[in-house]
Amino acid sequence: MDQAQILRVILALLFILGLLLALAWAARRGGWLRGPSGASNLRILGTHSLGTRCSIAVVQIDDTRLVLGVTAQQVTLLHTLPAAPDAPPTRPTGNFADTLGKTLSRS
């Protein structure tokens, strides 16, 4: 191998290394890298924006729900809620005619 071929191989390796570093940076910046699913018992139940840089978030940790105020500088605990009760079934039982009749009779 002469010097031109060695230089070409070194430049190709540096290019590939730079490309890998750029992809790793983009993946971290874009949020594509996440820990294993199920490793955390933290869930974000909902958020509501209050302006350009502040919001309210409801977060569930184990059996406790936290209402958090989030700004660019800090996160503040606003309220602590007990675990959410099991929601009733959303599908009505019975057939459509019975359900329609019960709904119309209530109004």
SULQUIZI-V815348 format. One record per residue. SS is DSSP state (H for helix, E for strand, C for the rest). PSI is psi in radians with two decimals (* if undefined). OMEGA is omega as a letter, one per 20 degrees, with the letter a starting at -180 (none if undefined). Layout:
[[SS | PSI | OMEGA] [SS | PSI | OMEGA]]
This chain:
[[C | 2.35 | r] [C | 3.10 | a] [H | -0.57 | r] [H | -0.72 | r] [H | -0.70 | r] [H | -0.75 | r] [H | -0.70 | r] [H | -0.71 | r] [H | -0.76 | r] [H | -0.76 | r] [H | -0.67 | r] [H | -0.73 | r] [H | -0.71 | r] [H | -0.66 | r] [H | -0.78 | a] [H | -0.73 | r] [H | -0.75 | r] [H | -0.68 | r] [H | -0.73 | r] [H | -0.74 | r] [H | -0.70 | r] [H | -0.70 | r] [H | -0.68 | r] [H | -0.72 | r] [H | -0.77 | a] [H | -0.66 | r] [H | -0.72 | r] [H | -0.72 | a] [H | -0.65 | a] [H | -0.09 | r] [C | 0.34 | a] [C | -0.37 | r] [C | 2.03 | r] [C | 2.76 | r] [C | 3.03 | r] [C | 2.42 | a] [C | 2.50 | a] [C | -0.06 | a] [C | -0.38 | a] [C | 2.54 | r] [C | 0.51 | r] [E | 2.27 | r] [E | 2.43 | r] [E | 2.00 | a] [E | -0.52 | r] [E | 2.75 | r] [E | 2.71 | r] [E | 2.17 | a] [E | 2.37 | r] [C | 0.01 | a] [C | -2.80 | a] [C | -0.54 | a] [C | 0.24 | r] [C | 2.62 | a] [E | 2.96 | r] [E | 2.37 | r] [E | 2.49 | r] [E | 2.10 | a] [E | 2.41 | r] [E | 2.20 | r] [E | 2.06 | a] [C | -2.00 | a] [C | 0.29 | a] [E | 2.38 | r] [E | 2.34 | a] [E | 2.36 | r] [E | 2.07 | a] [E | 2.41 | r] [E | 2.18 | a] [E | 2.16 | r] [C | -3.13 | r] [C | -0.44 | a] [C | -0.51 | a] [C | 2.95 | r] [E | 2.23 | a] [E | 2.33 | r] [E | 2.08 | a] [E | -0.66 | a] [E | 2.64 | r] [E | 2.25 | a] [E | 2.60 | r] [C | 3.01 | a] [C | 2.55 | a] [C | 2.37 | r] [C | 2.73 | r] [C | 2.29 | a] [C | 2.50 | r] [C | 2.77 | a] [C | 2.40 | a] [C | -0.36 | r] [C | 2.26 | r] [C | 2.53 | r] [C | 2.70 | a] [C | -3.06 | a] [C | 3.03 | a] [H | -0.72 | a] [H | -0.75 | r] [H | -0.77 | a] [H | -0.75 | r] [H | -0.73 | r] [H | -0.73 | r] [H | -0.70 | a] [H | -0.77 | a] [H | -0.57 | a] [H | -0.44 | r] [H | -0.49 | a] [C | * | none]]
